[in-house]
């Protein structure tokens, strides 16, 4: 058992060299991990006068039972080792980055006539990956630009020369739309396709000017040999690139391959903004909220965040712009603290971004303080269902039908105990005929699981199925068949007695009527029912309108579709004036419909 004096004796023997130190509790738990240029000086600072350390640091020191350290060659190695150890042990008193995102990458697939797509998983199969990107919107913008400039295939055919020569494939609609040059039928060779990919790689690296120079040269070559149509096509590409460049240009294009970091430091929290610039354009931007555990300094937090973000985003920038001087050395990297000029404008922009992020997070925290019921209900639900985590993401699936007709399903999403209406979804039942709630539930769960898998998203903490044991078993079978039973929890709620059915328990769970957990489940179930009924009514109304219109001679399919875009049901049509009908479906059809409805009313 190491006493305080024993720890101080150990510190006296620590060399004055760079390394990583670890504080341990009496139970052997890693309390804190830190790095230092001078291990002896840094570790001894924790055990000096009480007046020189913060209250939170005093709490940490009182729990320290042992100290271990690892020597390294330089500060960069210390940063790397500290980062890896923190990820492995997750010490209680180290800063917590409230950011567990898996960033997306753009992939050029290793195959003949390579496809281009984005993914959150990287596979070591020889494919090229660009990124990661901090924003899916940035990826979509790049994809839109690339699709305007180049004709790439989107199919997943194996386009080997043997398959092409045997004419195994037929060109699809993408060819007719002008989005693909049909390499599947040999209408485009690999050399031409590879030339497009070479330019795409430069765009993904941010080297727009290099692509522009190449296209300018090619346009002049075509013009010299009087191939003006080809030259005009390239000119259009150059105009698209110029517009994109103008939109993304922020400062002097001479500022190239630069990272920018800014920080707002507050008691208990810190907020950091990161921007990456290539040729004067911002190509990446990201904000992080950090929870402080022992009142770390802004410098310590920024050093840790710089290394963490650069390693996660694979940044190789040789210059980093920061708001103040840092006691940090990275091989091949120059730190700049600007006081004027374009670089200072960049730093100011980063500060505005991080301040906007801070205000947004503060509003969320203030809003959470006003939502004690949701927090209490979710904690209660966690305990009642014996979950490992608080169920912040819950989805409920409900089936609606009347006499087996117009069967539809609804899926509502609750996050942090509140409805997230932008993620609500309606479903038409595709594979089930007649009344079969079990099969309908199975279909919708299967489709929902496929969506999460395709988008590489984390499954909800809880799926709520509106129904009893049979409906729950149908859902569980789909979850088990998909190999996802360990990734989510699924429960069923029966309407009559509000019984809760859980996996593996034949006896239903009865939760007290006044329990916040039951009220939360009921609220989610009722919202799914309301959402499903509204969709069902809309479908029935349109079906009845279509049925009524089918009886009218002179009203064709096109006219009916035009009408359906504007009105919901036949009663709404009856109240419309002749001029209103004529403005929607034309004078002739409008008069026919108006006379029919008023004669038959």
PLY file of the C-alpha trace (Angstrom):
ply
format ascii 1.0
element vertex 601
property float x
property float y
property float z
element edge 600
property int vertex1
property int vertex2
end_header
0.00 0.00 0.00
1.58 3.25 -1.16
1.22 6.19 1.25
1.48 9.87 0.35
5.09 9.93 1.50
5.83 6.83 -0.60
4.35 8.54 -3.68
6.47 11.65 -3.03
9.56 9.46 -2.69
8.72 7.83 -6.03
8.35 11.27 -7.62
11.85 12.24 -6.40
13.24 9.30 -8.38
11.35 10.18 -11.60
13.74 11.55 -14.27
13.21 14.98 -15.78
12.29 13.58 -19.18
9.15 13.46 -21.37
6.62 10.74 -20.72
3.16 9.73 -19.53
2.04 9.35 -15.92
-0.93 7.41 -14.46
-2.60 7.91 -11.07
-4.27 4.85 -9.50
-6.92 4.51 -6.77
-6.77 2.09 -3.86
-8.91 -0.37 -5.87
-6.44 -0.26 -8.77
-8.64 1.95 -10.98
-6.88 4.40 -13.30
-7.97 7.83 -12.05
-6.04 10.12 -14.37
-3.59 9.93 -17.27
-1.41 12.84 -18.30
1.64 13.66 -20.41
4.52 15.97 -19.67
7.75 17.31 -21.13
9.23 17.03 -17.65
7.62 14.15 -15.75
9.22 14.99 -12.40
8.16 18.63 -12.47
4.64 17.86 -13.66
3.81 15.05 -11.19
5.25 16.93 -8.20
2.94 19.88 -8.99
-0.06 17.79 -7.81
1.44 17.34 -4.33
2.53 20.88 -3.55
0.73 23.39 -1.36
-3.05 23.00 -1.21
-3.48 26.68 -2.07
-1.81 26.15 -5.44
-4.25 23.54 -6.76
-7.99 23.70 -7.44
-10.68 22.06 -5.32
-11.31 19.37 -7.96
-7.59 18.62 -8.10
-7.59 18.22 -4.31
-10.34 15.59 -4.64
-8.23 13.72 -7.20
-5.07 13.91 -5.06
-6.94 12.55 -2.01
-7.89 9.46 -4.03
-4.41 8.77 -5.46
-2.95 5.58 -4.03
-0.21 4.85 -6.53
1.67 6.40 -9.42
3.18 4.82 -12.52
4.96 6.43 -15.45
6.29 5.59 -18.90
9.27 7.39 -20.45
9.25 8.27 -24.16
11.66 9.94 -26.57
9.81 13.21 -27.17
6.60 15.16 -26.56
4.95 13.90 -29.77
5.35 10.30 -28.58
3.97 11.33 -25.18
0.88 12.81 -26.87
0.32 9.64 -28.88
0.73 7.35 -25.85
-1.49 9.56 -23.64
-4.21 9.58 -26.29
-4.14 5.78 -26.69
-4.15 5.11 -22.93
-7.06 7.50 -22.33
-9.10 5.70 -25.00
-8.27 2.33 -23.45
-8.88 3.11 -19.76
-11.34 6.06 -19.95
-10.14 7.56 -16.62
-12.73 9.24 -14.45
-10.85 12.54 -14.08
-9.69 13.11 -17.64
-11.57 15.54 -19.85
-14.54 14.03 -21.67
-15.04 14.85 -25.34
-18.79 14.77 -25.91
-18.37 13.51 -29.45
-18.61 9.81 -30.39
-19.31 10.26 -34.10
-17.95 7.95 -36.74
-17.08 10.28 -39.58
-17.94 9.35 -43.18
-15.38 8.72 -45.92
-15.60 8.91 -49.70
-14.48 5.64 -51.25
-13.15 4.90 -54.74
-13.71 1.16 -54.91
-10.87 -1.14 -55.94
-12.50 -2.70 -59.02
-12.77 -2.36 -62.77
-14.48 0.97 -63.59
-14.42 1.97 -59.88
-17.59 3.20 -58.21
-17.65 6.29 -56.01
-19.70 6.28 -52.79
-19.51 7.35 -49.17
-19.31 5.07 -46.13
-18.61 5.13 -42.40
-16.58 1.92 -42.53
-13.18 1.47 -44.13
-12.14 -1.94 -45.49
-8.57 -2.94 -46.27
-9.25 -4.20 -49.80
-7.10 -1.82 -51.82
-9.83 0.80 -52.21
-8.99 4.50 -51.84
-10.59 6.49 -49.02
-10.76 10.28 -48.83
-11.65 12.07 -45.62
-12.96 11.56 -43.10
-15.48 14.38 -43.53
-17.09 16.08 -40.55
-20.28 16.81 -42.49
-22.45 14.60 -44.67
-23.66 17.83 -46.31
-20.11 18.48 -47.52
-20.02 14.98 -49.04
-23.34 15.54 -50.79
-22.09 18.86 -52.15
-18.97 17.19 -53.52
-21.03 14.36 -55.02
-23.34 16.89 -56.71
-20.31 18.67 -58.18
-18.72 15.41 -59.39
-21.99 14.22 -60.94
-22.24 17.49 -62.86
-18.69 17.15 -64.15
-18.19 13.44 -64.79
-20.23 10.44 -65.89
-19.59 7.58 -63.45
-21.44 4.32 -63.09
-23.62 3.68 -60.02
-24.44 -0.01 -60.63
-22.70 -2.84 -58.77
-21.99 -5.04 -61.80
-18.64 -6.85 -62.00
-17.37 -5.12 -65.13
-14.53 -7.43 -66.09
-13.45 -7.45 -69.73
-14.69 -11.03 -69.97
-18.19 -10.11 -68.74
-18.34 -7.08 -71.05
-17.20 -9.05 -74.09
-19.83 -11.72 -73.35
-22.45 -8.94 -73.26
-23.76 -9.99 -69.85
-25.13 -6.56 -69.04
-27.50 -4.05 -70.58
-27.25 -0.29 -70.22
-29.77 1.21 -67.81
-31.76 4.42 -67.43
-28.66 6.29 -66.19
-27.25 6.07 -69.71
-30.44 7.46 -71.25
-30.40 10.31 -68.71
-26.82 11.15 -69.68
-25.37 10.27 -66.26
-23.33 7.24 -67.39
-21.48 6.28 -70.58
-22.39 2.56 -70.33
-19.01 0.89 -69.73
-21.12 -2.24 -69.08
-21.69 -2.49 -72.84
-18.17 -1.42 -73.77
-19.24 2.10 -74.81
-16.56 3.61 -72.54
-13.03 2.25 -72.13
-11.09 2.02 -68.86
-8.53 4.63 -69.93
-11.21 7.29 -70.41
-12.89 6.31 -67.14
-9.54 6.43 -65.29
-8.89 9.94 -66.66
-12.11 11.16 -65.01
-11.16 9.46 -61.73
-7.74 11.15 -61.77
-9.42 14.57 -61.82
-11.95 13.49 -59.18
-9.08 12.52 -56.85
-7.67 16.04 -57.15
-11.08 17.55 -56.35
-11.41 15.33 -53.27
-7.94 16.44 -52.16
-9.08 20.06 -52.53
-6.82 20.75 -55.53
-9.46 22.49 -57.64
-6.95 24.74 -59.36
-5.03 21.75 -60.68
-8.22 20.36 -62.25
-9.09 23.78 -63.70
-5.63 24.10 -65.26
-5.91 20.63 -66.79
-9.35 21.34 -68.27
-8.22 24.72 -69.62
-5.34 23.06 -71.42
-7.64 20.39 -72.87
-10.18 22.98 -74.01
-7.48 24.88 -75.92
-6.27 21.65 -77.53
-9.77 20.89 -78.82
-10.18 24.46 -80.08
-6.87 24.31 -82.00
-8.10 21.31 -84.01
-11.55 22.91 -84.53
-13.41 20.44 -82.25
-15.55 23.25 -80.86
-18.35 21.04 -79.48
-15.90 19.18 -77.23
-14.29 22.48 -76.24
-17.72 23.87 -75.31
-18.44 20.87 -73.06
-15.20 21.47 -71.17
-16.02 25.18 -70.93
-19.27 24.29 -69.15
-17.31 22.13 -66.70
-14.97 25.04 -66.02
-17.93 27.33 -65.30
-19.30 24.79 -62.79
-15.90 24.55 -61.08
-15.52 28.34 -60.97
-18.93 28.71 -59.30
-18.10 26.02 -56.74
-14.72 27.60 -56.07
-16.29 31.05 -55.61
-18.80 29.69 -53.09
-16.18 27.88 -51.02
-13.44 30.54 -51.18
-13.02 32.28 -47.81
-9.65 34.01 -47.81
-6.47 34.33 -49.81
-5.99 31.15 -51.92
-2.32 31.27 -50.95
-3.32 30.00 -47.49
-3.01 26.30 -48.23
-3.17 23.13 -46.10
-3.81 24.90 -42.79
-5.66 23.80 -39.62
-7.39 26.42 -37.46
-8.34 25.88 -33.80
-10.16 28.18 -31.38
-11.45 27.59 -27.86
-13.94 29.07 -25.41
-13.06 28.12 -21.84
-15.71 28.20 -19.10
-16.02 26.69 -15.61
-16.75 22.99 -16.05
-16.89 23.15 -19.86
-14.85 24.05 -22.91
-15.83 24.36 -26.56
-13.41 23.90 -29.46
-13.83 24.69 -33.16
-11.69 23.12 -35.89
-11.43 24.21 -39.53
-9.24 22.85 -42.31
-8.33 25.02 -45.31
-7.01 23.97 -48.68
-6.21 26.71 -51.22
-8.16 29.28 -49.21
-11.33 27.16 -49.02
-12.77 25.55 -45.89
-13.05 21.84 -46.63
-13.74 20.61 -43.07
-15.26 22.15 -39.95
-16.15 20.58 -36.62
-17.20 21.66 -33.10
-16.60 19.71 -29.90
-17.96 20.16 -26.38
-15.61 19.12 -23.57
-16.51 18.38 -19.96
-13.71 19.33 -17.58
-13.05 17.06 -14.61
-10.27 18.77 -12.64
-10.42 22.32 -14.08
-7.79 21.78 -16.75
-6.36 24.92 -18.34
-7.44 26.10 -21.78
-3.91 25.32 -23.01
-4.04 21.70 -21.77
-7.45 21.15 -23.33
-6.46 22.69 -26.66
-3.28 20.60 -26.86
-5.24 17.41 -26.21
-8.00 18.37 -28.67
-5.55 19.32 -31.43
-3.89 15.93 -31.28
-7.20 14.06 -30.99
-8.90 15.81 -33.93
-5.85 15.69 -36.19
-5.44 11.95 -35.57
-9.15 11.21 -36.09
-9.39 13.27 -39.27
-5.97 12.23 -40.64
-4.88 15.84 -40.98
-1.41 16.38 -42.45
-1.47 20.19 -42.41
1.96 21.69 -41.84
0.59 24.86 -40.21
-1.83 25.22 -37.28
-3.42 28.58 -36.44
-4.20 28.92 -32.71
-5.48 31.77 -30.48
-2.51 31.74 -28.09
0.98 30.29 -27.82
1.11 26.60 -26.90
3.84 24.64 -25.19
3.60 21.97 -27.87
5.95 20.70 -30.56
4.78 18.50 -33.44
7.22 17.22 -36.04
6.98 19.16 -39.29
4.23 21.47 -37.96
4.45 25.24 -37.48
2.14 27.00 -34.98
0.91 30.52 -35.79
-0.78 33.04 -33.47
-1.96 35.72 -35.94
-2.55 39.34 -34.89
-3.65 40.80 -38.26
-4.34 39.92 -41.87
-6.13 37.00 -43.52
-5.02 34.45 -40.93
-6.43 36.62 -38.14
-9.72 36.80 -40.08
-9.72 33.01 -40.22
-9.17 32.75 -36.47
-11.99 35.27 -35.88
-14.28 33.18 -38.09
-13.41 30.09 -36.04
-14.16 32.00 -32.81
-17.57 33.08 -34.17
-18.36 29.48 -35.04
-17.38 28.09 -31.65
-19.29 30.86 -29.87
-22.41 30.04 -31.91
-21.95 26.37 -30.98
-21.55 27.30 -27.29
-24.79 29.33 -27.30
-26.63 26.44 -28.97
-25.32 23.92 -26.40
-26.21 26.25 -23.52
-29.76 26.51 -24.85
-29.99 22.73 -25.00
-28.72 22.42 -21.42
-31.17 25.07 -20.23
-33.97 23.28 -22.05
-32.96 20.00 -20.39
-33.21 21.66 -16.99
-36.84 22.45 -17.80
-37.56 18.81 -18.71
-37.24 16.94 -15.42
-40.14 14.61 -16.26
-38.44 13.24 -19.40
-35.17 12.58 -17.59
-36.95 11.00 -14.62
-39.15 8.89 -16.92
-36.20 7.58 -18.95
-34.26 6.71 -15.80
-37.34 4.93 -14.47
-37.73 3.07 -17.78
-34.08 2.01 -17.64
-34.63 0.51 -14.18
-37.96 -1.15 -14.99
-36.62 -2.82 -18.15
-33.19 -3.50 -16.60
-31.38 -1.74 -19.41
-27.65 -1.05 -19.40
-28.07 2.54 -20.57
-30.74 5.24 -20.35
-32.95 4.78 -23.46
-32.45 8.16 -25.12
-33.51 6.82 -28.53
-36.88 4.98 -28.61
-38.93 3.99 -31.67
-42.49 2.65 -31.71
-44.11 0.69 -34.55
-47.89 0.51 -34.98
-50.07 -1.21 -37.64
-53.34 0.42 -38.78
-56.00 -1.23 -40.95
-59.77 -1.43 -41.25
-61.14 -4.84 -42.18
-57.79 -5.73 -43.71
-57.94 -2.91 -46.26
-55.40 -0.14 -46.78
-53.04 -1.63 -44.18
-50.33 0.86 -43.22
-47.69 1.16 -40.52
-46.28 4.09 -38.61
-42.95 4.52 -36.86
-42.46 7.37 -34.41
-39.11 8.37 -32.93
-38.49 9.81 -29.47
-35.09 11.21 -28.50
-34.30 12.25 -24.93
-37.97 11.64 -24.09
-39.25 14.07 -26.74
-40.81 13.39 -30.16
-38.40 13.83 -33.06
-41.02 14.44 -35.76
-38.54 14.92 -38.59
-37.68 11.22 -38.24
-41.28 9.91 -38.16
-42.02 7.50 -41.01
-45.12 6.06 -42.71
-45.02 2.64 -44.40
-47.29 0.90 -46.86
-47.46 -2.84 -46.20
-45.98 -4.53 -49.27
-45.76 -8.27 -48.64
-48.89 -9.02 -46.58
-52.43 -9.57 -47.88
-55.45 -9.22 -45.60
-55.33 -8.96 -41.81
-52.06 -10.31 -40.41
-50.58 -8.05 -37.75
-47.74 -10.47 -37.00
-46.50 -10.59 -40.60
-47.01 -6.82 -40.97
-44.95 -6.10 -37.84
-42.23 -8.47 -39.11
-42.08 -6.68 -42.47
-41.76 -3.20 -40.98
-39.16 -4.25 -38.39
-37.19 -5.96 -41.16
-37.27 -2.79 -43.31
-36.35 -0.59 -40.36
-33.36 -2.78 -39.46
-32.22 -2.74 -43.08
-32.34 1.06 -43.03
-30.12 1.30 -39.94
-27.70 -1.26 -41.39
-27.49 0.44 -44.81
-26.95 3.87 -43.24
-24.49 2.37 -40.72
-26.38 3.97 -37.85
-26.68 2.84 -34.25
-29.94 1.00 -33.51
-32.48 2.60 -31.13
-32.01 1.78 -27.46
-35.59 0.42 -27.37
-38.12 -0.69 -30.00
-41.72 -0.51 -28.70
-44.20 -2.74 -30.56
-47.88 -1.88 -30.24
-49.21 -5.34 -29.42
-48.88 -8.33 -27.16
-46.71 -11.41 -27.06
-47.39 -12.49 -30.66
-46.45 -9.14 -32.18
-43.36 -8.95 -29.98
-42.20 -12.43 -31.03
-42.63 -11.51 -34.70
-40.41 -8.46 -34.19
-37.85 -10.38 -32.12
-37.51 -13.04 -34.83
-36.51 -10.37 -37.37
-34.03 -8.80 -34.92
-32.48 -12.20 -34.12
-32.34 -13.22 -37.79
-30.50 -9.97 -38.55
-27.96 -10.78 -35.82
-28.79 -7.58 -33.93
-30.30 -8.94 -30.71
-27.40 -7.56 -28.64
-27.70 -4.09 -30.16
-31.22 -3.14 -29.04
-34.07 -4.03 -26.68
-37.57 -4.79 -27.95
-40.77 -4.70 -25.88
-44.49 -5.03 -26.61
-47.37 -3.19 -24.94
-50.82 -4.81 -24.99
-53.71 -2.33 -25.07
-56.27 -3.92 -22.74
-54.36 -4.09 -19.46
-51.26 -2.14 -20.52
-49.13 -5.26 -20.07
-45.47 -4.95 -21.01
-43.97 -7.99 -22.72
-40.19 -8.35 -22.73
-37.88 -10.78 -24.47
-37.35 -14.13 -22.79
-40.07 -13.68 -20.15
-43.42 -15.46 -20.71
-45.01 -13.50 -17.86
-45.90 -9.87 -18.73
-44.50 -7.01 -16.71
-47.07 -4.85 -14.92
-45.81 -1.33 -14.24
-47.62 0.87 -11.73
-50.19 3.14 -13.41
-48.61 6.27 -11.94
-45.08 5.25 -12.92
-43.26 7.75 -15.18
-41.91 4.74 -17.11
-45.41 3.51 -18.05
-46.55 7.03 -18.89
-43.60 7.41 -21.23
-44.37 4.11 -23.00
-48.07 5.03 -23.28
-47.22 8.43 -24.66
-44.98 6.93 -27.35
-47.56 4.24 -28.21
-50.39 6.80 -28.43
-48.29 9.05 -30.67
-47.59 6.12 -33.02
-51.31 5.32 -33.08
-52.25 8.94 -33.84
-49.61 9.22 -36.58
-50.71 5.93 -38.16
-54.43 6.79 -38.08
-53.83 10.15 -39.78
-51.98 8.41 -42.62
-54.66 5.73 -42.84
-57.43 8.32 -43.10
-55.57 10.18 -45.83
-55.17 6.97 -47.82
-58.84 6.08 -47.39
-59.92 9.56 -48.45
-57.81 9.42 -51.59
-59.02 5.90 -52.32
-62.66 7.01 -52.03
-61.96 10.06 -54.19
-60.31 7.89 -56.86
-63.23 5.46 -56.71
-65.73 8.29 -57.22
-63.74 9.83 -60.06
-63.48 6.46 -61.85
-67.25 6.61 -62.46
-67.07 9.87 -64.40
-66.65 9.67 -68.16
-64.18 12.20 -69.52
-62.01 12.22 -66.37
-58.78 10.33 -67.09
-55.76 9.26 -65.03
-53.78 12.45 -65.63
-56.72 14.61 -64.56
-57.26 12.52 -61.41
-53.59 12.83 -60.46
-53.68 16.60 -60.91
-56.71 16.79 -58.65
-55.17 14.55 -55.98
-52.22 16.92 -55.66
-54.58 19.72 -54.58
-57.46 18.10 -52.63
-57.80 15.42 -49.97
-61.29 13.97 -50.42
-64.49 14.07 -52.48
-66.20 16.41 -50.00
-63.51 19.04 -50.62
-64.14 18.75 -54.37
-67.90 19.24 -53.92
-67.35 22.60 -52.19
-65.09 23.96 -54.97
-66.31 26.54 -57.47
-66.26 25.86 -61.21
-63.44 28.39 -61.74
-61.32 26.66 -59.07
-61.76 23.26 -60.74
-60.97 24.70 -64.17
-57.75 26.27 -62.86
-56.57 22.85 -61.61
-57.67 20.39 -64.32
-58.66 22.60 -67.28
-61.94 24.03 -68.54
-63.38 20.92 -70.21
-62.57 18.45 -67.40
-63.51 21.04 -64.78
-66.99 21.55 -66.26
-67.57 17.76 -66.61
-66.62 17.17 -62.97
-68.56 20.19 -61.68
-71.77 19.16 -63.47
-71.45 15.53 -62.36
-70.98 16.39 -58.69
-73.86 18.88 -58.58
-76.24 16.66 -60.50
-75.45 13.70 -58.24
-75.32 15.64 -54.99
0 1
1 2
2 3
3 4
4 5
5 6
6 7
7 8
8 9
9 10
10 11
11 12
12 13
13 14
14 15
15 16
16 17
17 18
18 19
19 20
20 21
21 22
22 23
23 24
24 25
25 26
26 27
27 28
28 29
29 30
30 31
31 32
32 33
33 34
34 35
35 36
36 37
37 38
38 39
39 40
40 41
41 42
42 43
43 44
44 45
45 46
46 47
47 48
48 49
49 50
50 51
51 52
52 53
53 54
54 55
55 56
56 57
57 58
58 59
59 60
60 61
61 62
62 63
63 64
64 65
65 66
66 67
67 68
68 69
69 70
70 71
71 72
72 73
73 74
74 75
75 76
76 77
77 78
78 79
79 80
80 81
81 82
82 83
83 84
84 85
85 86
86 87
87 88
88 89
89 90
90 91
91 92
92 93
93 94
94 95
95 96
96 97
97 98
98 99
99 100
100 101
101 102
102 103
103 104
104 105
105 106
106 107
107 108
108 109
109 110
110 111
111 112
112 113
113 114
114 115
115 116
116 117
117 118
118 119
119 120
120 121
121 122
122 123
123 124
124 125
125 126
126 127
127 128
128 129
129 130
130 131
131 132
132 133
133 134
134 135
135 136
136 137
137 138
138 139
139 140
140 141
141 142
142 143
143 144
144 145
145 146
146 147
147 148
148 149
149 150
150 151
151 152
152 153
153 154
154 155
155 156
156 157
157 158
158 159
159 160
160 161
161 162
162 163
163 164
164 165
165 166
166 167
167 168
168 169
169 170
170 171
171 172
172 173
173 174
174 175
175 176
176 177
177 178
178 179
179 180
180 181
181 182
182 183
183 184
184 185
185 186
186 187
187 188
188 189
189 190
190 191
191 192
192 193
193 194
194 195
195 196
196 197
197 198
198 199
199 200
200 201
201 202
202 203
203 204
204 205
205 206
206 207
207 208
208 209
209 210
210 211
211 212
212 213
213 214
214 215
215 216
216 217
217 218
218 219
219 220
220 221
221 222
222 223
223 224
224 225
225 226
226 227
227 228
228 229
229 230
230 231
231 232
232 233
233 234
234 235
235 236
236 237
237 238
238 239
239 240
240 241
241 242
242 243
243 244
244 245
245 246
246 247
247 248
248 249
249 250
250 251
251 252
252 253
253 254
254 255
255 256
256 257
257 258
258 259
259 260
260 261
261 262
262 263
263 264
264 265
265 266
266 267
267 268
268 269
269 270
270 271
271 272
272 273
273 274
274 275
275 276
276 277
277 278
278 279
279 280
280 281
281 282
282 283
283 284
284 285
285 286
286 287
287 288
288 289
289 290
290 291
291 292
292 293
293 294
294 295
295 296
296 297
297 298
298 299
299 300
300 301
301 302
302 303
303 304
304 305
305 306
306 307
307 308
308 309
309 310
310 311
311 312
312 313
313 314
314 315
315 316
316 317
317 318
318 319
319 320
320 321
321 322
322 323
323 324
324 325
325 326
326 327
327 328
328 329
329 330
330 331
331 332
332 333
333 334
334 335
335 336
336 337
337 338
338 339
339 340
340 341
341 342
342 343
343 344
344 345
345 346
346 347
347 348
348 349
349 350
350 351
351 352
352 353
353 354
354 355
355 356
356 357
357 358
358 359
359 360
360 361
361 362
362 363
363 364
364 365
365 366
366 367
367 368
368 369
369 370
370 371
371 372
372 373
373 374
374 375
375 376
376 377
377 378
378 379
379 380
380 381
381 382
382 383
383 384
384 385
385 386
386 387
387 388
388 389
389 390
390 391
391 392
392 393
393 394
394 395
395 396
396 397
397 398
398 399
399 400
400 401
401 402
402 403
403 404
404 405
405 406
406 407
407 408
408 409
409 410
410 411
411 412
412 413
413 414
414 415
415 416
416 417
417 418
418 419
419 420
420 421
421 422
422 423
423 424
424 425
425 426
426 427
427 428
428 429
429 430
430 431
431 432
432 433
433 434
434 435
435 436
436 437
437 438
438 439
439 440
440 441
441 442
442 443
443 444
444 445
445 446
446 447
447 448
448 449
449 450
450 451
451 452
452 453
453 454
454 455
455 456
456 457
457 458
458 459
459 460
460 461
461 462
462 463
463 464
464 465
465 466
466 467
467 468
468 469
469 470
470 471
471 472
472 473
473 474
474 475
475 476
476 477
477 478
478 479
479 480
480 481
481 482
482 483
483 484
484 485
485 486
486 487
487 488
488 489
489 490
490 491
491 492
492 493
493 494
494 495
495 496
496 497
497 498
498 499
499 500
500 501
501 502
502 503
503 504
504 505
505 506
506 507
507 508
508 509
509 510
510 511
511 512
512 513
513 514
514 515
515 516
516 517
517 518
518 519
519 520
520 521
521 522
522 523
523 524
524 525
525 526
526 527
527 528
528 529
529 530
530 531
531 532
532 533
533 534
534 535
535 536
536 537
537 538
538 539
539 540
540 541
541 542
542 543
543 544
544 545
545 546
546 547
547 548
548 549
549 550
550 551
551 552
552 553
553 554
554 555
555 556
556 557
557 558
558 559
559 560
560 561
561 562
562 563
563 564
564 565
565 566
566 567
567 568
568 569
569 570
570 571
571 572
572 573
573 574
574 575
575 576
576 577
577 578
578 579
579 580
580 581
581 582
582 583
583 584
584 585
585 586
586 587
587 588
588 589
589 590
590 591
591 592
592 593
593 594
594 595
595 596
596 597
597 598
598 599
599 600
